[in-house]
Amino acid sequence: MQSIAGEIILSETAFIFSLSAHQYEIRWFSPLTEIDFCGHATLASSYVIFQHLAGQGEIEFITSQVGSLFVNQHSDGRIEMSFPNQCPDVVEQVPDALLAGLSVAPITVLKNRQAYFAIMATEQEVKNLSYNSEQLKQLAPFDLVVSAKASASTNTDEYDFISRYFWPANGGDEDPVTGSIHAGLSPYWAKQLAKTELVAYQASARGGILYCKISNDRVLVSGFAVLYLKGTVYI
């Protein structure tokens, strides 16, 4: 599986194994290593099950690190994933490599089991910041997400907060759209904005919109999938 992910060179490659009609084991691999938790590859796997494997109703994915992930498909095709709440905690001692790795200093730094969270003062700072991959590699095994509240000029119906995700220690420089980190971003911004339903925008070169909802100890993250390739892998 790692060798296949290394050939595909995208973040991430998901592998699923059917345990029953509604239950699957899932594992995720970056080009460099196995990943504990990945949202967008789970969404892609769910799309394949719903559209090409005749899947119906709720899907349960069994994982080794984050327990069971539950997935449903809305009538409009949007796929909703139920993740464990991974709200980050404030970091008392910010790593020097984090500060040296970003062109803009964060106003707050937090951390959960997956990544450091660098909260910026403005949306524009998130969009415009540059980063040093060699410095950020020193945060291993943690990745780094930078985030800010949507600016006043942004239509509030469009999105509530913005982010970018960097993971040079585990797979690549900048991730296009990172579903898993929204299990931490969503509860953080839900507290800051005093709302339980949020729309997020990940400002990578490709970009992506995620719909997030806090439900007790779970975070519901949803989005749309698009088929771009069908093929055969030769071992």
Secondary structure, DSSP 8 states (H G I E B T S, - for coil): -HHHHHHH-SS-EEEEEESSSSEEEEEEE-SSSEES--SHHHHHHHHHHHHHS---S-EEEE-SSS-EEEEEE-TTS-EEEEEE----EE-SS--HHHHHTBSS--SEEEE-SSEEEEE-S-HHHHHH--B-HHHHGGGTT-EEEEEEE--TTS-TTT-SEEEEEEETTTTEEE-S--TTTHHHHHHHHHHHHT-SEEEEEE-SSS-EEEEEEEETTEEEEEE------------
